[in-house]
């Protein structure tokens, strides 16, 4: 059997094996046509995941903190570059633009009000990616996209939960999903025998995908510390590190 954890070459072999074998997988009637290929690929991948997780070594606390600090530093650097570019573009065009305004703040040449929404949206989007990166430090996480360059519809990570590999979608906070995205997310996760919806931060309004006690669709819900403790990472420590950087960004942008 090809080992997921061995080498790039063997990962390439695994990708080829998935592509060769997936068409032999029988797809249940409840799986929609646009998810058939995803279902087949994942059921082949299922066979390799227990071996992968069983051969992972858990990083120690020092290694975890070092990796988190690297990710947070990258987050800060990317945000500063991105926001500086947004501010430059606004100032460059503010006096010459005569039509096609995005909102009243741009029309009014109100730099801070116009850029504030752009800033928070840019930061939130980047933070979502970095939370995935932090989760991937854990030996209980497998990232198909990072390890195999396979993008699974509706799935960001595969989480090892008490001997069960769960296909998981991770959102930054409880209400990150819009109402229109709810059913699509349920459809994408429900095709897997074991699935998980994660709100990485215990923030926001009610859980858009549905109450944590309503697991009739077979999707397990985890919020904040419940998720991070499952994968062996400290939620409060992660939150403190992110908060510190957010305060630094706030000072830089509005000093």
C-alpha positions in Angstrom: 0.0 0.0 0.0 1.2 3.5 -0.8 1.9 5.6 2.3 0.5 9.1 2.5 3.2 10.2 4.8 6.3 9.0 2.9 7.3 11.1 0.0 6.2 13.4 -2.8 6.8 10.6 -5.3 4.5 8.3 -3.5 1.9 11.0 -3.1 1.9 11.3 -6.9 1.4 7.6 -7.1 -1.5 7.9 -4.7 -3.1 10.6 -6.8 -2.8 8.3 -9.8 -4.2 5.4 -7.9 -7.2 7.5 -6.7 -7.9 8.5 -10.3 -7.6 4.9 -11.5 -9.8 3.3 -8.9 -12.4 5.9 -8.2 -14.7 4.8 -11.1 -15.2 1.4 -9.5 -16.8 3.1 -6.5 -20.6 2.7 -6.5 -22.2 6.1 -5.8 -25.4 6.2 -3.7 -28.5 7.7 -5.2 -28.6 10.6 -2.7 -25.3 12.0 -4.0 -25.9 14.7 -6.7 -24.2 14.6 -10.0 -21.9 17.4 -9.3 -20.5 15.5 -6.2 -20.2 12.0 -7.7 -16.5 12.4 -8.6 -15.8 13.9 -5.1 -17.6 11.0 -3.4 -15.6 8.4 -5.4 -12.2 10.0 -4.9 -12.8 10.3 -1.2 -13.9 6.7 -0.7 -10.6 5.6 -2.3 -8.7 8.1 -0.1 -10.5 6.7 3.0 -8.5 3.5 2.7 -5.2 5.3 3.2 -6.1 7.7 6.0 -5.9 5.4 9.1 -2.3 4.4 8.1 -1.5 8.1 7.6 -2.8 9.1 11.1 -1.3 6.1 12.8 2.2 7.1 11.6 2.1 10.8 12.6 4.2 12.1 15.5 2.6 14.8 17.6 4.7 18.0 17.8 5.7 19.2 21.3 4.6 22.5 22.8 7.7 24.3 21.7 7.3 23.2 18.1 3.6 24.1 18.1 4.3 27.6 19.4 7.1 28.1 16.9 4.9 27.1 14.0 2.0 29.2 15.1 4.3 32.2 15.5 5.5 31.7 12.0 2.0 31.6 10.6 0.9 34.7 12.6 4.0 36.6 11.4 3.1 35.7 7.8 -0.5 36.8 8.4 0.7 40.2 9.7 3.1 40.7 6.8 0.6 39.8 4.1 -2.1 42.0 5.7 0.2 45.0 5.9 1.2 44.6 2.2 -2.4 44.1 1.1 -3.8 47.0 3.0 -1.0 49.3 2.0 -1.8 48.5 -1.6 -5.5 49.2 -1.0 -4.7 52.6 0.5 -2.3 53.5 -2.3 -5.0 52.7 -4.9 -7.6 54.8 -3.1 -5.3 57.8 -2.8 -4.1 57.4 -6.4 -7.6 57.5 -7.8 -9.5 59.6 -5.3 -9.2 62.9 -7.1 -9.5 61.7 -10.7 -12.4 59.3 -10.4 -15.7 60.8 -11.6 -18.1 57.8 -11.9 -18.4 54.1 -11.0 -18.1 54.7 -7.2 -18.4 51.6 -5.0 -20.3 53.4 -2.2 -21.0 56.8 -0.7 -17.7 56.7 1.2 -15.6 56.5 -1.9 -17.8 59.3 -3.6 -17.2 61.4 -0.5 -13.5 60.8 -0.6 -13.8 59.6 3.0 -10.5 57.7 3.3 -11.0 56.1 6.7 -14.6 55.1 6.3 -14.1 53.7 2.8 -11.0 51.8 3.7 -12.3 50.4 7.0 -14.7 48.0 5.4 -12.0 46.9 2.9 -9.5 46.4 5.8 -11.8 44.2 7.9 -12.8 42.1 4.9 -9.2 41.6 3.8 -8.1 40.7 7.3 -11.0 38.3 7.9 -10.4 36.5 4.7 -6.7 36.1 5.2 -7.3 35.0 8.8 -9.5 32.2 7.7 -6.7 30.7 5.6 -4.2 31.1 8.5 -6.5 29.3 10.9 -6.5 26.3 8.5 -2.7 26.5 8.5 -2.6 26.5 12.3 -4.9 23.5 12.4 -2.6 21.7 10.0 0.2 21.8 12.6 -1.7 19.1 14.4 -0.9 15.4 13.8 -4.7 14.9 13.8 -5.2 16.9 10.6 -4.7 15.9 7.0 -5.0 18.5 4.3 -5.7 17.0 0.9 -5.0 20.2 -0.9 -1.6 20.8 0.8 -0.4 17.2 0.7 -1.9 15.9 -2.5 -2.9 19.1 -4.4 -6.4 17.6 -4.4 -9.3 20.0 -3.9 -12.3 18.3 -2.3 -15.6 20.2 -2.8 -16.7 21.6 0.5 -13.8 20.1 2.5 -10.9 22.1 3.9 -9.4 19.5 6.2 -9.7 15.9 7.3 -9.8 15.5 11.1 -8.9 12.4 13.1 -11.6 12.1 15.7 -11.2 9.1 18.1 -10.2 6.8 15.3 -12.6 8.2 12.8 -11.5 10.3 9.8 -14.0 13.2 9.4 -14.2 15.4 6.3 -14.4 18.9 7.7 -15.3 22.4 6.5 -13.7 25.1 8.6 -15.1 28.7 8.9 -13.7 31.5 10.9 -16.7 32.0 13.1 -20.2 30.7 13.7 -22.0 33.0 11.2 -19.4 33.2 8.4 -21.7 31.1 6.2 -24.4 33.1 4.4 -27.9 31.7 4.4 -27.6 30.8 0.7 -24.5 28.8 1.4 -26.0 26.7 4.1 -27.7 24.0 2.0 -24.7 23.7 -0.3 -22.5 23.1 2.7 -24.8 20.5 4.1 -25.0 18.8 0.7 -21.2 18.7 0.3 -20.5 17.4 3.8 -23.4 14.9 3.9 -22.0 12.7 1.2 -19.3 11.5 3.6 -19.9 8.8 6.2 -18.3 11.0 8.8 -18.2 14.8 8.5 -17.6 17.9 10.6 -18.5 21.6 10.4 -16.1 23.8 12.4 -16.4 27.4 13.5 -12.7 28.0 14.5 -13.6 31.0 16.7 -16.5 30.9 19.2 -17.7 34.3 17.9 -20.6 35.7 15.8 -24.3 35.0 16.0 -26.0 31.7 15.8 -24.5 28.8 13.9 -25.6 29.4 10.3 -25.5 25.7 9.4 -27.9 25.0 12.2 -27.9 24.4 16.0 -25.1 22.3 17.4 -27.6 19.9 18.8 -29.3 19.3 15.5 -27.2 16.6 13.9 -29.9 14.9 11.9 -27.9 15.5 8.7 -25.1 13.4 10.1 -22.7 16.4 10.3 -21.0 16.9 13.6 -20.6 20.5 14.7 -17.6 21.9 16.7 -17.1 25.4 17.9 -14.0 27.2 19.2 -12.2 25.4 22.0 -14.0 22.1 21.3 -12.4 21.9 17.9 -8.9 23.0 19.0 -8.8 20.7 22.0 -9.8 17.7 19.8 -6.7 18.3 17.6 -4.4 18.9 20.5 -4.0 22.7 20.2 -4.7 25.4 22.8 -7.6 27.7 21.8 -6.9 30.4 24.3 -3.2 30.6 23.3 -4.1 30.9 19.6 -6.7 33.5 20.4 -4.2 35.6 22.4 -1.7 35.5 19.5 -4.2 36.5 16.9 -5.6 39.3 19.2 -2.1 40.7 19.7 -1.5 41.0 16.0 -5.0 42.5 15.4 -4.2 45.2 18.0 -0.8 45.9 16.3 -2.6 46.2 12.9 -5.1 48.6 14.4 -2.4 50.8 15.8 -0.5 50.8 12.5 -3.6 51.7 10.4 -5.2 54.3 12.7 -2.3 55.9 14.6 
